[in-house]
């Protein structure tokens, strides 16, 4: 075990308490291994040592010179200060300049007569050559050899620039890395020898040396290729083991029954399923027929018919004598699913009731705000098995809820549903139930392989017949206010043609806390127009009623309304009694009103790409084409505007989720729920390294199939154990 221990050494043993404390608090680095895996962000190429007389313009140079003089100059009426230092090396003179807070340290250190090395980019100011804010290292070694050695080490080298923090700059991190680099020799190599040799990888100790102290650019490439592979491989092995463990769990096989509920349901469908729905249904039915729990992720654009696929899976389970539960993230959604499923099933949803079908079952709703009597009846129907299908929010997970025989759990919108909750529901079955997770957020394949790597993936990528195209446009409200006026005219035109519209705002705008913040923000906004608070539902609804949409019925919908109130508004909107619904993103998931054809998203730049795509999916659900207007005050050249243009340019959710990832990096997209995975990826980027991840997954699957306990790969086991410390292990368990 000694081989691991040097990596587990706490940093304070080697670096001293103060540095170790900063590293722990600000960079989350605690052990030698942590620091060795804290890779440089980029590398500066120091110029070769150059005489001051021969300095090339606009190039990075390193010079060794003596300070001739240094003086502080004030400017801007004494508000700003600048330090000017003149250097000489016998061949010529060079000026250095430091501004602002960067003045204090060099002012203390760069005293006339001192010698140092300076590195920076040569520019010209007032016809004089200068270096602005160069990095430098004092050369006050008494021993001439030592000074020469320092010069050689400093010049002409690829200098690693580390992710740093205010309390600890890259230069000091590099020094700390030097102190721990000898331990790289003790690195435990997770790759099986055959795999390492077969793919021609650099040995791990060498890769760590090369990434921190490269001699050439080829060294950096070698090291990166090896280190990326390790990250992808170890993670994929963890996921492959999780999938393997799942296949060892027992579950009741649920096979379709001839002439049962599913056949009766299919017979009354007014349309045929798309090819995609058929294919995905088959994948699901095959999984349900096995004796270990299905774990499947069903991805599909808004409106691609995921609910239909899930419902057919639920009916199969009911046919096979089990019960199915569908979990929705909000009450509004649970009620909506309940409504649409009972409508789709008709008399088949009234099993045991007068006028119900003898092949039918009961479909019950269970939410937190139900009355006591209705709730008691629903609980009774579940425990007796009278209800084959239950739809609800996390109220389904409470201890009081007992099932007769839970066979399938369908989770809608994974990213709004905690993994703990999924687990709690799983424990309600006599044996682990089958699990189907649905999401309308398109997840690029690599992310699916990394984050949802313990789930098999099915994708619905065709839209069912009868869905209309959606035109999207950016409305630059600041540069072209008349565009915004035209946007409201378009909404009015849609309403005059018998349709309805949504207006979405980032904020509600009603509580005292918001008021206080609002006042402070308003004051700031007057000083800085970019900082105004996001537009609010209540204010915009008010403005529209009085102004641009006067005479139309304008209603509001947001998360702080009473559930009954929300329901009432949604019911009237669905019935066509409300022309324009001004809402927060409550409508993002699952609201289905085919007659709504227009959507105006205010402050669209304050939403993420995936969220805009989700919202837009609420229009164009009927036979009339949809229109989505993205209103923004963002500057034309800003990244925010580029994001909006991307959304306007394509309806392909997978394409957009790629753009989203590239712009926001994985961390934000994968969200906090997946933090375990995130924290283990340092070199690997989920979007760019698709080939690495796919290849690592293949190798991992083969290795785990051959040796599930990794008995013959003790090094890999050791590294896995380190990766899956407690919280990450739990994450993978639940994820």
C-alpha positions in Angstrom: 0.0 0.0 0.0 3.0 2.4 0.3 2.6 3.1 -3.4 -0.6 5.1 -2.8 0.5 6.7 0.4 2.7 9.4 -1.1 -0.3 10.7 -3.2 -2.4 10.8 0.0 0.2 12.9 1.9 -1.4 16.1 3.1 0.1 19.1 1.4 0.9 20.9 4.7 3.6 18.4 5.4 5.4 19.4 2.2 4.4 23.0 1.6 3.9 24.6 5.1 0.6 25.5 6.7 -0.1 28.8 5.1 0.2 27.7 1.5 -1.6 24.5 2.2 -4.5 26.4 3.8 -4.9 28.6 0.8 -4.8 25.6 -1.5 -7.4 23.8 0.5 -9.8 26.7 0.9 -9.6 28.3 -2.5 -8.5 25.6 -4.9 -9.9 22.5 -3.1 -6.5 20.9 -3.2 -5.7 18.8 0.0 -3.2 16.1 -0.9 -0.1 15.6 -3.1 -2.3 13.7 -5.5 -4.7 16.6 -5.7 -1.9 19.0 -6.6 -0.4 16.7 -9.2 -3.8 16.5 -10.9 -4.1 20.4 -10.8 -3.0 20.7 -14.4 -1.7 23.9 -16.1 -4.4 25.8 -17.9 -1.9 26.9 -20.7 1.8 27.4 -21.3 3.6 30.6 -21.8 6.5 30.4 -24.3 9.2 32.5 -22.8 11.3 34.1 -25.4 14.9 33.1 -25.5 17.1 35.5 -23.5 17.4 38.7 -25.5 19.8 41.6 -25.2 18.0 44.9 -24.6 19.5 46.3 -27.8 17.9 43.6 -30.0 14.4 43.5 -28.6 11.8 42.5 -31.3 8.5 44.3 -31.2 5.2 42.5 -30.3 7.0 39.3 -29.2 7.3 37.6 -25.8 10.9 38.0 -24.5 12.8 37.2 -21.4 15.6 39.6 -20.4 18.1 39.6 -17.6 18.9 43.2 -16.6 19.7 45.6 -13.7 17.3 48.2 -12.3 18.7 51.6 -13.1 15.9 53.6 -11.5 12.3 53.3 -10.4 9.7 56.1 -9.8 6.0 56.4 -9.1 4.0 58.8 -11.2 0.5 60.0 -10.4 -2.2 60.6 -13.1 -5.9 61.3 -13.4 -5.7 64.0 -10.7 -3.9 61.8 -8.3 -6.5 59.0 -8.5 -4.3 56.6 -10.5 -0.7 55.7 -10.0 1.9 54.2 -12.2 5.3 52.7 -11.5 8.0 53.2 -14.1 11.2 51.2 -13.9 14.2 51.6 -16.2 16.4 48.6 -16.9 19.9 48.4 -18.3 22.0 45.4 -19.4 25.0 47.3 -20.9 23.6 46.9 -24.4 20.6 49.2 -24.1 17.8 50.4 -21.9 14.2 49.3 -21.5 11.2 50.7 -19.6 8.8 48.6 -17.5 5.5 49.9 -16.4 3.1 48.7 -13.6 -0.4 50.2 -12.9 -3.0 50.2 -10.1 -2.8 47.6 -7.4 0.1 45.9 -9.4 2.4 48.7 -8.2 3.1 47.8 -4.6 5.1 44.6 -4.8 7.5 45.7 -7.6 7.9 49.1 -6.0 9.3 47.4 -2.8 11.4 44.8 -4.7 12.8 46.5 -7.9 15.2 48.8 -6.2 18.1 50.4 -8.2 21.0 48.1 -8.5 19.0 44.8 -8.2 19.3 42.3 -10.9 16.3 40.2 -12.1 14.8 38.3 -15.0 11.8 39.8 -16.7 9.3 38.2 -19.1 6.6 39.9 -21.1 5.5 41.2 -24.5 7.4 44.1 -26.0 5.4 47.2 -27.0 6.1 50.8 -27.9 4.9 53.7 -25.9 5.9 57.3 -26.6 8.4 56.0 -29.1 10.1 53.9 -26.3 10.2 50.2 -26.0 8.4 48.9 -22.9 7.1 45.8 -21.1 3.8 46.4 -19.3 3.2 44.3 -16.1 6.0 41.8 -16.8 6.4 38.7 -14.6 9.9 38.8 -13.0 12.1 36.8 -10.7 14.9 38.4 -8.6 18.3 37.0 -9.2 20.1 37.8 -6.0 21.9 34.5 -5.7 25.4 35.0 -4.2 26.6 31.9 -6.1 27.1 32.9 -9.8 26.5 29.3 -10.9 23.1 29.3 -9.2 22.2 32.6 -10.9 23.2 31.1 -14.3 21.2 28.0 -13.6 18.1 30.2 -12.7 18.5 32.1 -15.9 18.7 28.9 -18.0 15.7 27.4 -16.2 13.7 30.6 -16.7 14.4 31.5 -20.3 13.4 29.5 -23.4 11.1 27.2 -21.3 7.4 26.4 -21.8 6.2 28.0 -18.6 3.0 26.4 -17.1 0.3 28.8 -16.2 -1.9 27.2 -13.5 -5.5 27.9 -12.6 -4.8 30.3 -9.7 -6.6 32.4 -7.2 -6.1 35.9 -5.8 -4.3 34.6 -2.7 -1.9 32.3 -4.7 -0.6 33.2 -8.1 0.5 30.7 -10.8 4.2 31.3 -10.1 3.8 30.1 -6.5 1.6 27.2 -7.5 4.4 26.1 -9.9 6.9 26.2 -7.0 4.6 24.0 -4.9 4.3 21.6 -7.8 8.1 21.4 -8.0 8.1 20.3 -4.4 5.7 17.4 -5.0 6.7 16.4 -8.5 9.1 13.6 -7.2 6.0 11.8 -5.9 4.8 11.4 -9.5 7.0 8.4 -9.6 4.6 6.7 -7.2 1.5 7.2 -9.3 -0.7 4.1 -9.3 -1.5 3.4 -13.0 -5.1 2.5 -13.5 -4.8 1.3 -17.1 -4.3 -2.5 -17.6 -0.9 -3.0 -19.2 -2.4 -4.6 -22.3 -4.6 -1.6 -22.9 -1.8 0.9 -22.2 0.6 -0.8 -24.6 -2.1 -1.5 -27.2 -2.9 2.2 -27.4 0.7 3.3 -27.1 0.2 5.6 -24.1 3.0 7.3 -22.1 3.4 5.7 -18.6 1.5 7.7 -16.0 4.5 9.1 -14.0 6.0 10.4 -17.2 2.7 11.9 -18.3 2.5 13.8 -15.0 6.1 15.1 -15.4 5.4 16.1 -19.0 2.2 18.0 -18.2 3.8 20.0 -15.4 7.3 20.5 -16.9 7.2 20.0 -20.6 10.3 20.5 -22.7 8.5 20.6 -26.0 4.9 21.1 -27.2 4.9 17.4 -28.2 5.4 16.6 -24.5 2.2 18.5 -23.7 0.2 16.6 -26.3 1.5 13.2 -25.1 0.6 14.0 -21.5 -2.9 15.3 -22.3 -3.8 12.3 -24.4 -2.8 10.0 -21.6 -4.4 12.0 -18.8 -7.7 12.5 -20.7 -7.9 8.8 -21.4 -7.4 8.0 -17.7 -10.3 10.3 -16.6 -12.7 8.9 -19.2 -11.7 5.3 -18.5 -11.9 5.3 -14.7 -15.3 7.1 -14.9 -16.6 4.7 -17.5 -15.4 1.7 -15.4 -17.3 3.1 -12.4 -20.5 3.4 -14.6 -20.0 0.0 -16.2 -19.8 -1.6 -12.8 -22.9 0.3 -11.7 -24.8 -1.1 -14.8 -23.4 -4.5 -14.1 -24.6 -4.4 -10.5 -28.0 -3.4 -11.7 -28.2 -6.4 -14.0 -27.6 -8.6 -10.9 -30.7 -7.2 -9.1 -33.8 -9.2 -9.3 -37.0 -7.7 -10.8 -40.3 -9.2 -11.9 -40.4 -9.5 -15.7 -43.5 -7.7 -17.1 -44.4 -9.2 -20.5 -47.2 -7.9 -22.7 -50.5 -9.9 -22.6 -52.5 -10.6 -25.7 -56.0 -8.9 -25.8 -55.2 -6.9 -22.7 -55.3 -3.2 -21.8 -52.5 -2.3 -24.2 -54.2 -3.9 -27.2 -57.5 -2.3 -26.3 -55.7 1.1 -26.1 -53.8 0.7 -29.4 -57.0 -0.3 -31.1 -58.7 3.0 -30.2 -55.7 5.3 -31.1 -56.8 7.7 -33.8 -53.3 7.8 -35.4 -50.5 5.4 -36.0 -47.3 5.6 -34.0 -44.2 7.1 -35.6 -41.4 4.8 -36.6 -39.4 6.3 -33.7 -42.1 5.6 -31.2 -42.4 2.0 -32.4 -38.6 1.5 -32.2 -38.3 3.0 -28.7 -41.4 1.1 -27.5 -39.7 -2.2 -28.6 -36.5 -1.3 -26.7 -38.6 -0.6 -23.6 -40.7 -3.8 -23.9 -37.6 -5.9 -24.3 -36.2 -4.4 -21.1 -39.4 -4.9 -19.2 -39.4 -8.6 -20.2 -36.1 -9.3 -18.4 -35.7 -10.4 -14.8 -33.5 -7.4 -13.8 -34.6 -3.8 -13.5 -34.7 -1.6 -16.7 -32.8 1.6 -16.3 -33.5 3.6 -19.4 -33.3 7.3 -20.3 -35.8 8.4 -22.9 -34.8 11.6 -24.6 -37.2 13.4 -27.0 -37.9 16.9 -28.1 -41.0 18.6 -26.6 -43.9 17.1 -28.5 -42.1 14.0 -29.9 -44.6 11.8 -28.1 -42.6 10.6 -25.1 -45.8 10.5 -22.9 -47.4 8.2 -25.4 -44.4 5.8 -25.3 -44.3 5.9 -21.5 -48.1 5.3 -21.2 -47.8 2.2 -23.4 -45.1 0.9 -21.2 -47.3 1.5 -18.1 -50.2 -0.3 -19.7 -48.0 -3.3 -20.4 -47.0 -3.5 -16.7 -50.7 -3.2 -15.7 -51.5 -6.1 -18.1 -48.8 -8.1 -16.4 -50.4 -7.6 -13.0 -48.2 -4.8 -11.8 -48.7 -1.0 -11.1 -47.0 1.9 -12.7 -46.2 5.3 -11.1 -45.4 8.5 -13.0 -43.5 11.2 -11.2 -43.8 14.8 -12.3 -41.7 17.7 -10.9 -44.7 20.0 -10.2 -48.4 19.8 -9.3 -49.4 21.6 -12.5 -47.6 19.0 -14.5 -48.9 16.1 -12.6 -52.4 17.3 -13.1 -51.8 17.9 -16.7 -50.3 14.4 -17.2 -53.3 12.9 -15.4 -55.7 14.9 -17.5 -54.0 13.9 -20.8 -53.6 10.2 -19.9 -57.2 9.8 -18.8 -58.3 11.6 -22.0 -56.1 9.3 -24.1 -57.4 6.2 -22.3 -61.1 7.1 -22.2 -63.2 4.4 -20.7 -60.1 2.3 -20.2 -59.1 4.7 -17.3 -62.4 3.9 -15.5 -61.7 0.3 -14.5 -64.3 -1.0 -11.9 -66.5 2.1 -12.5 -69.9 2.3 -14.1 -69.5 2.7 -17.8 -65.8 1.8 -17.5 -64.3 -0.9 -19.6 -64.0 -4.4 -18.1 -60.4 -4.4 -19.4 -59.7 -1.0 -17.8 -57.9 0.1 -14.7 -58.1 3.0 -12.4 -55.8 6.0 -13.0 -55.4 8.1 -9.9 -53.7 11.4 -9.1 -51.8 12.0 -5.9 -50.5 15.5 -5.0 -49.8 17.4 -1.8 -52.7 19.8 -2.2 -55.5 17.2 -2.6 -58.3 17.1 -0.1 -58.2 14.5 2.7 -61.1 12.4 1.3 -59.7 12.2 -2.2 -56.3 11.5 -0.9 -57.5 8.7 1.4 -59.4 7.1 -1.6 -56.3 7.3 -3.8 -54.1 5.7 -1.2 -56.6 2.9 -0.7 -56.8 2.3 -4.5 -53.0 2.0 -4.6 -52.6 -0.4 -1.7 -55.4 -2.7 -2.9 -54.1 -2.7 -6.5 -57.4 -1.2 -7.8 -55.4 1.6 -9.4 -53.0 0.3 -12.0 -51.6 3.8 -12.7 -50.8 6.6 -10.4 -49.6 10.0 -11.4 -48.2 12.4 -8.8 -45.5 14.7 -7.5 -43.0 13.8 -4.8 -46.0 13.3 -2.6 -45.9 9.7 -4.0 -42.7 9.1 -2.1 -44.0 9.8 1.4 -44.0 6.9 3.8 -47.8 6.6 3.9 -48.0 5.7 0.3 -48.0 1.9 -0.2 -48.4 0.0 -3.4 -49.9 -3.4 -4.1 -47.2 -4.3 -6.6 -45.1 -1.5 -8.0 -43.6 -2.6 -11.3 -42.5 0.5 -13.2 -41.5 4.1 -12.3 -41.6 6.8 -14.9 -39.8 10.0 -14.0 -40.5 13.1 -16.0 -37.8 15.7 -16.4 -34.9 14.1 -14.6 -33.0 17.4 -14.0 -35.8 18.7 -11.8 -36.0 15.6 -9.8 -33.5 14.7 -7.0 -31.8 11.3 -7.2 -32.7 10.7 -3.6 -36.4 10.8 -4.5 -35.9 8.4 -7.3 -34.3 6.0 -4.9 -37.0 6.4 -2.3 -39.7 5.5 -4.8 -37.6 2.5 -6.0 -37.8 1.1 -2.5 -41.6 0.9 -2.6 -41.6 -2.2 -4.8 -41.4 -5.8 -3.5 -38.4 -6.0 -5.8 -36.7 -3.0 -7.5 -39.2 -1.7 -10.1 -38.2 -1.0 -13.7 -37.2 2.7 -14.2 -37.8 4.9 -17.2 -36.5 8.5 -17.0 -37.9 11.0 -19.6 -36.3 14.3 -20.5 -37.1 16.9 -23.1 -33.7 18.5 -22.7 -31.7 17.0 -25.6 -28.5 15.7 -24.1 -25.5 15.3 -26.4 -24.4 11.7 -26.7 -21.2 12.3 -24.7 -23.0 13.9 -21.8 -25.5 11.0 -21.8 -22.5 8.6 -21.7 -20.9 10.5 -18.9 -23.6 11.8 -16.7 -26.4 9.3 -17.3 -23.9 6.6 -18.0 -25.7 4.1 -15.8 -28.8 4.4 -17.9 -29.3 2.9 -21.4 -30.4 5.7 -23.8 -33.3 5.8 -26.3 -33.9 8.9 -28.5 -37.1 10.0 -30.1 -36.0 12.3 -32.8 -39.0 12.6 -35.2 -41.9 14.9 -34.5 -45.3 13.3 -34.8 -47.5 14.4 -37.8 -49.6 17.5 -37.1 -46.8 19.5 -35.4 -46.2 22.8 -37.1 -42.9 24.6 -37.8 -41.9 27.4 -35.5 -40.3 30.6 -36.8 -38.0 32.3 -34.3 -36.6 35.8 -34.4 -34.4 38.0 -32.1 -36.0 41.3 -31.3 -33.2 43.8 -30.3 -35.3 46.1 -28.1 -32.5 48.5 -27.3 -31.1 49.1 -30.8 -34.5 48.9 -32.5 -37.4 49.8 -30.2 -39.8 49.8 -33.2 -39.1 46.0 -33.5 -40.6 45.5 -30.1 -43.7 47.5 -31.0 -44.0 45.3 -34.1 -43.7 42.2 -31.9 -46.8 43.3 -29.9 -48.6 43.9 -33.2 -47.8 40.4 -34.2 -49.3 39.0 -31.0 -52.5 41.1 -31.6 -52.7 39.7 -35.1 -52.4 36.1 -33.8 -55.2 36.7 -31.4 -57.4 38.3 -34.0 -56.9 35.2 -36.1 -58.4 33.2 -33.2 -55.1 32.1 -31.6 -53.5 32.7 -28.2 -50.0 33.8 -27.0 -47.6 33.4 -24.2 -45.3 36.2 -22.8 -42.5 34.8 -20.6 -40.6 36.9 -18.1 -37.6 36.0 -15.8 -39.1 37.3 -12.6 -42.5 37.5 -10.8 -42.1 40.9 -9.2 -44.4 40.7 -6.1 -42.6 40.2 -2.8 -41.2 42.7 -0.4 -37.7 41.2 -0.7 -37.8 41.7 -4.4 -39.0 45.2 -3.8 -36.0 46.0 -1.6 -33.6 44.4 -4.0 -35.5 46.2 -6.8 -35.0 49.6 -5.2 -31.3 49.0 -4.7 -31.1 47.7 -8.3 -33.1 50.5 -9.6 -30.7 53.0 -8.1 -27.8 51.0 -9.6 -29.7 50.8 -12.9 -29.9 54.6 -13.1 -26.2 54.7 -12.7 -25.6 51.8 -15.0 -28.3 50.9 -17.5 -26.9 47.3 -18.0 -27.7 46.4 -14.5 -31.5 46.8 -14.4 -33.4 44.0 -12.7 -34.9 41.4 -15.0 -38.4 42.2 -16.3 -41.2 40.9 -14.1 -44.5 39.1 -14.9 -46.7 41.4 -12.9 -45.2 44.7 -14.3 -45.3 43.5 -17.9 -48.8 42.2 -17.6 -49.9 45.5 -16.2 -48.1 47.5 -19.0 -49.6 45.3 -21.7 -53.2 45.6 -20.4 -52.8 49.4 -20.4 -50.8 49.7 -23.5 -49.9 47.5 -26.5 -52.5 44.7 -25.8 -55.3 46.9 -24.3 -58.7 45.2 -24.9 -57.3 41.6 -24.9 -57.7 39.3 -21.9 -54.3 39.2 -20.3 -53.8 36.8 -17.3 -50.7 35.9 -15.2 -49.3 32.6 -14.1 -46.4 32.1 -11.7 -45.0 29.7 -9.1 -46.2 31.6 -6.0 -49.9 31.5 -6.9 -52.2 29.1 -5.0 -52.4 25.8 -6.9 -56.2 26.2 -7.4 -55.6 29.7 -8.9 -52.9 28.3 -11.2 -55.3 25.5 -12.3 -58.1 27.9 -12.9 -55.9 30.2 -15.1 -54.5 27.2 -17.0 -58.0 25.8 -17.5 -59.3 29.0 -18.9 -56.3 29.5 -21.1 -56.7 25.9 -22.5 -60.4 26.6 -23.1 -59.5 29.7 -25.1 -61.0 32.2 -22.7 -57.6 33.9 -22.1 -55.9 35.6 -25.1 -52.5 36.2 -23.6 -50.8 34.4 -20.7 -47.9 36.3 -19.0 -45.9 33.7 -17.1 -42.6 32.7 -15.6 -40.9 29.5 -16.8 -43.7 27.5 -15.0 -44.9 26.9 -18.5 -41.5 25.5 -19.6 -42.5 21.9 -18.9 -45.6 20.2 -20.1 -48.2 22.9 -20.7 -50.1 21.8 -23.8 -52.4 24.3 -25.5 -52.5 23.6 -29.3 -54.2 26.9 -30.0 -51.3 28.9 -28.6 -49.2 30.0 -31.6 -47.1 32.9 -30.4 -44.5 33.4 -27.7 -42.7 36.5 -26.7 -39.7 35.9 -24.3 -38.7 39.1 -22.5 -35.0 39.5 -21.5 -34.4 36.3 -23.4 -30.7 36.6 -22.8 -31.2 35.8 -19.1 -32.3 32.2 -20.0 -30.1 29.3 -21.0 -30.1 27.9 -24.5 -31.9 24.6 -23.5 -34.5 26.6 -21.5 -35.3 28.8 -24.5 -35.6 25.8 -26.6 -38.0 24.2 -24.1 -40.1 27.3 -23.8 -40.4 27.6 -27.6 -41.7 24.1 -27.8 -44.9 25.3 -26.2 -46.1 26.9 -29.4 -46.8 25.4 -32.8 -48.4 22.4 -31.1 -51.4 22.5 -33.3 -52.0 22.8 -37.1 -51.1 26.6 -37.2 -47.4 27.6 -37.5 -45.7 28.9 -34.3 -43.9 32.1 -33.8 -41.3 32.7 -31.1 -39.8 36.2 -30.5 -36.7 36.5 -28.3 -36.6 40.1 -26.9 -33.3 41.3 -25.6 -31.4 44.4 -24.8 -28.1 42.6 -25.1 -25.5 44.3 -27.3 -25.2 43.1 -30.9 -21.6 41.8 -30.4 -22.2 40.2 -27.0 -22.0 36.4 -26.4 -25.6 36.6 -25.1 -26.8 37.8 -28.5 -24.8 35.1 -30.3 -26.6 32.6 -28.1 -30.0 34.0 -29.0 -29.1 34.0 -32.7 -28.2 30.3 -32.4 -31.5 29.5 -30.9 -33.3 31.5 -33.6 -31.3 29.7 -36.3 -32.2 26.1 -35.5 -35.0 23.9 -34.2 -32.6 21.0 -33.6 -32.4 20.6 -29.8 -29.3 18.4 -30.0 -27.5 21.0 -32.0 -28.5 23.6 -29.5 -27.4 21.5 -26.5 -24.0 21.2 -28.1 -23.8 25.0 -28.5 -25.0 25.4 -24.9 -22.3 23.1 -23.6 -19.6 24.8 -25.6 -20.6 28.2 -24.3 -21.2 27.3 -20.7 -18.8 24.4 -20.2 -20.1 21.2 -18.7 -20.2 22.3 -15.1 -23.3 24.5 -15.4 -25.1 22.3 -17.9 -24.7 19.1 -15.9 -25.9 21.0 -12.8 -25.3 20.3 -9.2 -26.9 16.9 -9.1 -24.0 15.5 -11.0 -21.3 17.1 -9.0 -19.6 13.8 -8.3 -18.8 13.3 -12.0 -17.8 16.9 -12.5 -15.3 17.0 -9.8 -13.4 14.1 -11.3 -13.0 15.6 -14.7 -10.0 18.0 -15.0 -8.5 17.4 -18.4 -11.5 15.8 -20.2 -14.0 18.1 -21.8 -17.3 16.3 -22.4 -18.1 18.0 -25.7 -14.7 17.9 -27.5 -13.5 14.5 -26.4 -16.4 12.4 -27.7 -14.1 9.8 -29.3 -12.1 9.4 -26.1 -15.2 8.9 -24.1 -16.8 6.4 -26.6 -13.6 4.4 -26.8 -13.1 4.4 -23.0 -16.6 3.2 -22.6 -16.1 0.3 -24.9 -12.9 -0.8 -23.1 -14.6 -0.4 -19.7 -17.6 -2.5 -20.7 -15.3 -5.3 -21.9 -13.1 -5.2 -18.8 -16.1 -5.2 -16.4 -17.8 -8.0 -18.3 -14.7 -10.2 -18.0 -13.8 -9.2 -14.4 -16.7 -7.5 -12.6 -14.9 -7.3 -9.3 -11.6 -6.2 -11.0 -9.8 -8.9 -9.0 -7.0 -9.0 -11.6 -6.6 -5.3 -11.7 -5.7 -4.1 -8.2 -4.3 -0.7 -9.5 -7.6 0.1 -11.2 -9.5 -0.9 -8.1 -7.3 1.4 -6.0 -7.8 4.4 -8.3 -11.5 3.8 -8.5 -11.7 3.7 -4.7 -10.0 7.1 -4.6 -12.3 8.6 -7.2 -15.4 7.2 -5.6 -14.9 8.6 -2.2 -18.1 8.7 -0.1 -20.1 11.5 -1.8 -19.3 10.4 -5.3 -20.1 6.8 -4.5 -23.5 8.0 -3.3 -23.9 10.2 -6.4 -23.4 7.2 -8.7 -25.7 5.1 -6.5 -28.5 7.4 -6.9 -27.7 9.0 -10.3 
